[in-house]
Amino acid sequence: MPTPLPPFDLDLLRTLVTIAESGGVTRAAERLGRTQSTISLQVKRLEDGLGKRLFQRDGRGFALTGEGEVLLAYARRLLGLAGEACAVLMEPDVGGVVRLGTPEDFATAHLPDVLWRFARAHPQVALEVRCDFTANLLDGFAQGDYDLVLCKREPRGAGDGVRVWREPLVWAASARLLLQPGQPVPLVLAPAPDIYRRRALEALDRAGMPWRITYTSPSLNGIQAAVSAGLGATILSRDLLAAGFQVVENMPDLADMEIALHRRPGAVSKAVDLLAEHIVRSLEGTRAIQG
């Protein structure tokens, strides 16, 4: 006889994800509009069906086990696919224009597949995507130039916007670059007000390491070309280390960077709602799998 499929009821998986995101059964029950006993029974059904313990119970609440972490990543993917299927079948005629602003490096590394899936599900929606520095994006957002913006920010948990990504940063250079002890560190950076530029200079100043800017470019391609040529070191997301690049050792530690999604207050558009939900769902699922 064929092996029975596990109980991947979408409602149970949604409960699992909500508990993990909210940090406990009480908050999950509030978010889902259910009683705590109902949420606990759903967790039991899922665990009994799988024959695996998904949460460790202690005095502080629920914490995911190793098996729970694995299922969480797949649960987000399954819920994302279910949402995409509903969008294709139930809301194929949603139209309009959505204006999205995003940092260039994040758009290059993480958005192409996300936006392709959205465009496939909603062919009547026109996307206007512009890349710029976070400070400029926020200025344009305040002036009403964008419906949605993805912006870099310092790790701070809750705050303005919805956190959709957390990326590790590294000092990157090519093998052509020869760093001389005691000499200023040559840097390849974007112009102000780039947040990575500020990060680099502040980190080196705190460490008491002299520096000099040898090359400035407003584009990711320009920065990568200059680094590849050995003109200096730069800060990049670890995901953007190109062929021939290496992580520079003995440099100041860099905290992770967050990406937050901001939606224009008062914007009433089904297309904007759908894209915002799609970005959050897609990036959270990808982040969970990578983590």
Phi and psi in degrees as a GROMACS rama.xvg file:
@    title "Ramachandran Plot"
@    xaxis  label "Phi"
@    yaxis  label "Psi"
@TYPE xy
-67.1306  148.732  PRO-2
-66.9489  128.955  THR-3
-65.3529  144.97  PRO-4
-72.2694  148.412  LEU-5
-68.263  163.129  PRO-6
-79.4506  67.1155  PRO-7
-84.9298  57.2052  PHE-8
-67.5019  128.432  ASP-9
-62.4295  -31.6099  LEU-10
-66.1493  -40.1315  ASP-11
-67.2211  -40.3167  LEU-12
-66.0986  -37.1739  LEU-13
-63.6911  -37.3338  ARG-14
-64.1442  -43.7735  THR-15
-57.3839  -48.2875  LEU-16
-63.7524  -41.9915  VAL-17
-65.3742  -39.9259  THR-18
-62.7661  -45.0008  ILE-19
-62.6112  -40.1749  ALA-20
-76.3797  -35.0244  GLU-21
-91.949  -15.0572  SER-22
90.9002  10.2233  GLY-23
168.245  170.557  GLY-24
-69.6744  -38.4691  VAL-25
-61.485  -50.2531  THR-26
-67.287  -36.6595  ARG-27
-62.5654  -41.5602  ALA-28
-62.3425  -40.0259  ALA-29
-64.0479  -43.317  GLU-30
-67.0058  -35.5636  ARG-31
-92.7411  -6.18164  LEU-32
70.4545  35.829  GLY-33
-128.294  169.561  ARG-34
-81.4602  159.047  THR-35
-63.3609  -35.6094  GLN-36
-66.2336  -35.8456  SER-37
-64.454  -43.4173  THR-38
-63.0677  -43.2698  ILE-39
-63.3974  -39.0244  SER-40
-66.29  -36.6179  LEU-41
-65.808  -40.2027  GLN-42
-62.8496  -42.2057  VAL-43
-62.6554  -41.8598  LYS-44
-60.3245  -42.11  ARG-45
-67.1154  -45.2659  LEU-46
-66.0101  -41.7268  GLU-47
-65.0628  -39.3211  ASP-48
-66.9313  -35.941  GLY-49
-86.6225  -22.0448  LEU-50
70.0412  27.4102  GLY-51
-131.832  145.061  LYS-52
-83.865  119.888  ARG-53
-98.1111  -25.1481  LEU-54
-130.778  144.885  PHE-55
-97.1962  122.782  GLN-56
-91.8841  131.953  ARG-57
-145.391  -175.929  ASP-58
-63.8241  -21.2513  GLY-59
-92.9989  -8.05116  ARG-60
132.923  -148.454  GLY-61
-106.153  133.937  PHE-62
-126.849  137.218  ALA-63
-66.1974  138.122  LEU-64
-81.2255  178.37  THR-65
-60.0839  -43.2073  GLY-66
-64.2819  -35.3718  GLU-67
-65.5129  -38.6727  GLY-68
-63.2948  -41.4637  GLU-69
-62.8374  -47.7966  VAL-70
-65.5399  -34.3183  LEU-71
-57.7016  -43.7921  LEU-72
-61.4277  -44.8959  ALA-73
-70.335  -34.5976  TYR-74
-61.4145  -42.1839  ALA-75
-63.6696  -39.8998  ARG-76
-65.2582  -44.4279  ARG-77
-64.8154  -41.8546  LEU-78
-65.8494  -37.1654  LEU-79
-63.8116  -44.0187  GLY-80
-64.9696  -38.1987  LEU-81
-64.3379  -41.7243  ALA-82
-63.8948  -39.0195  GLY-83
-65.5769  -41.4786  GLU-84
-62.5439  -42.5741  ALA-85
-62.062  -40.2701  CYS-86
-63.2711  -42.7742  ALA-87
-65.9371  -41.6637  VAL-88
-85.1065  -31.3683  LEU-89
-108.259  -22.0162  MET-90
-134.086  48.353  GLU-91
-73.2555  -18.9039  PRO-92
-97.8703  6.3475  ASP-93
-62.587  131.609  VAL-94
-133.055  -174.174  GLY-95
121.658  -174.63  GLY-96
-118.626  134.255  VAL-97
-120.066  125.475  VAL-98
-99.6478  113.8  ARG-99
-116.364  130.594  LEU-100
-110.987  142.607  GLY-101
-155.694  149.252  THR-102
-62.2994  144.79  PRO-103
-61.8341  -44.5558  GLU-104
-65.7115  -38.0208  ASP-105
-68.1928  -39.87  PHE-106
-62.0696  -40.762  ALA-107
-66.1251  -41.8684  THR-108
-85.4317  -34.4885  ALA-109
-125.584  -18.6871  HIS-110
-91.6721  -26.148  LEU-111
-51.917  -49.1399  PRO-112
-69.8071  -36.2002  ASP-113
-61.8368  -46.9539  VAL-114
-72.9144  -31.8883  LEU-115
-62.9851  -43.7897  TRP-116
-65.2676  -37.4574  ARG-117
-66.216  -44.5608  PHE-118
-62.9494  -35.8723  ALA-119
-66.1327  -38.9999  ARG-120
-76.3981  -28.5194  ALA-121
-132.665  74.2737  HIS-122
-66.9093  -15.4949  PRO-123
-87.2074  -4.24759  GLN-124
-93.281  128.087  VAL-125
-96.2124  127.662  ALA-126
-101.738  126.657  LEU-127
-109.938  105.5  GLU-128
-111.276  126.722  VAL-129
-125.041  139.658  ARG-130
-105.263  138.306  CYS-131
-163.737  177.229  ASP-132
-72.5632  152.752  PHE-133
-55.5831  -44.8633  THR-134
-60.0593  -41.1534  ALA-135
-69.5132  -37.878  ASN-136
-62.2003  -42.8873  LEU-137
-67.7292  -36.2485  LEU-138
-62.6537  -47.1573  ASP-139
-64.2305  -36.9031  GLY-140
-62.5614  -43.1297  PHE-141
-64.4474  -28.5065  ALA-142
-89.083  0.94163  GLN-143
85.7237  17.7041  GLY-144
-78.9164  -17.9554  ASP-145
-130.096  150.604  TYR-146
-87.8479  -37.042  ASP-147
-137.791  141.575  LEU-148
-136.029  141.205  VAL-149
-102.181  122.256  LEU-150
-129.124  145.287  CYS-151
-78.9237  146.459  LYS-152
-154.42  162.585  ARG-153
-69.0646  146.322  GLU-154
-59.3102  122.515  PRO-155
-150.595  10.1467  ARG-156
68.6394  -131.336  GLY-157
-66.6861  147.748  ALA-158
167.527  -160.679  GLY-159
-62.8053  138.29  ASP-160
78.2919  169.631  GLY-161
-105.585  121.672  VAL-162
-68.7015  125.238  ARG-163
-119.36  -9.02358  VAL-164
-158.627  150.166  TRP-165
-137.642  120.27  ARG-166
-121.33  134.825  GLU-167
-75.0111  140.089  PRO-168
-108.863  148.539  LEU-169
-137.955  156.552  VAL-170
-81.3787  126.278  TRP-171
-123.737  146.063  ALA-172
-157.487  169.858  ALA-173
-99.6182  166.943  SER-174
-64.9805  -16.5533  ALA-175
-71.7529  -22.4305  ARG-176
-79.879  126.154  LEU-177
-111.83  109.786  LEU-178
-86.7764  126.008  LEU-179
-96.7008  124.274  GLN-180
-55.1356  133.925  PRO-181
82.9919  -10.3703  GLY-182
-94.7305  153.135  GLN-183
-57.4547  140.939  PRO-184
-74.1591  120.731  VAL-185
-73.9576  133.723  PRO-186
-123.376  139.786  LEU-187
-112.303  114.785  VAL-188
-137.603  161.476  LEU-189
-79.2945  159.478  ALA-190
-71.5886  161.828  PRO-191
-59.7591  142.474  ALA-192
-103.065  37.8452  PRO-193
-58.774  133.708  ASP-194
-71.6775  -31.069  ILE-195
-69.6847  -35.3462  TYR-196
-59.2172  -48.0453  ARG-197
-62.5226  -41.9721  ARG-198
-58.0023  -46.1603  ARG-199
-62.1998  -49.0612  ALA-200
-67.5651  -40.81  LEU-201
-65.7088  -40.3935  GLU-202
-64.6075  -43.6961  ALA-203
-67.8199  -38.7587  LEU-204
-63.8253  -42.4052  ASP-205
-63.2875  -34.8635  ARG-206
-82.9501  -3.51822  ALA-207
69.6083  27.6768  GLY-208
-101.21  122.444  MET-209
-66.5927  152.486  PRO-210
-145.721  161.673  TRP-211
-147.439  140.594  ARG-212
-89.0601  117.656  ILE-213
-100.176  -18.5383  THR-214
-156.122  134.919  TYR-215
-127.172  132.481  THR-216
-146.025  139.049  SER-217
-82.7117  -3.51375  PRO-218
-115.866  149.05  SER-219
-63.0971  -41.8516  LEU-220
-60.74  -40.1161  ASN-221
-64.8881  -42.0384  GLY-222
-64.6856  -45.4285  ILE-223
-64.3874  -36.5547  GLN-224
-66.0786  -42.0724  ALA-225
-67.4823  -40.4348  ALA-226
-65.0754  -42.432  VAL-227
-60.0932  -33.4383  SER-228
-77.4666  -5.22799  ALA-229
84.6542  20.7136  GLY-230
-78.8772  -16.7306  LEU-231
169.529  179.298  GLY-232
-99.1135  160.874  ALA-233
-146.711  177.056  THR-234
-106.297  130.759  ILE-235
-137.412  156.272  LEU-236
-63.1705  142.289  SER-237
-57.6474  -29.6257  ARG-238
-68.3355  -16.8449  ASP-239
-103.507  14.2435  LEU-240
-67.6724  112.035  LEU-241
-79.3477  168.796  ALA-242
-59.0635  132.536  ALA-243
91.091  -8.20736  GLY-244
-88.2531  154.167  PHE-245
-141.678  154.127  GLN-246
-76.289  130.728  VAL-247
-83.4618  124.767  VAL-248
-85.5468  168.065  GLU-249
58.1994  36.9341  ASN-250
-116.426  161.289  MET-251
-58.9728  144.396  PRO-252
-64.0961  148.159  ASP-253
-121.948  127.353  LEU-254
-72.2653  156.452  ALA-255
-62.8458  159.706  ASP-256
-111.421  141.893  MET-257
-100.424  150.937  GLU-258
-116.44  126.336  ILE-259
-119.024  145.1  ALA-260
-100.925  126.454  LEU-261
-111.923  137.126  HIS-262
-116.076  137.16  ARG-263
-61.2344  125.406  ARG-264
-60.3834  136.772  PRO-265
80.9575  -1.63942  GLY-266
-70.3625  121.782  ALA-267
-113.191  99.7205  VAL-268
-158.193  125.039  SER-269
-62.9126  -36.3626  LYS-270
-63.9569  -40.9127  ALA-271
-65.01  -43.7583  VAL-272
-57.0925  -46.8145  ASP-273
-65.3828  -42.2607  LEU-274
-66.9618  -41.4495  LEU-275
-60.0558  -46.6789  ALA-276
-63.3251  -39.6834  GLU-277
-65.7411  -42.4469  HIS-278
-63.8627  -47.7253  ILE-279
-60.3834  -48.2429  VAL-280
-63.7584  -43.7219  ARG-281
-67.2235  -46.3335  SER-282
-72.0375  -36.4609  LEU-283
-63.1375  -40.3184  GLU-284
-65.2544  -43.3814  GLY-285
-63.6227  -43.0732  THR-286
-62.607  -39.898  ARG-287
-64.6842  -39.2728  ALA-288
-67.2279  -42.4987  ILE-289
-66.8277  -36.5395  GLN-290
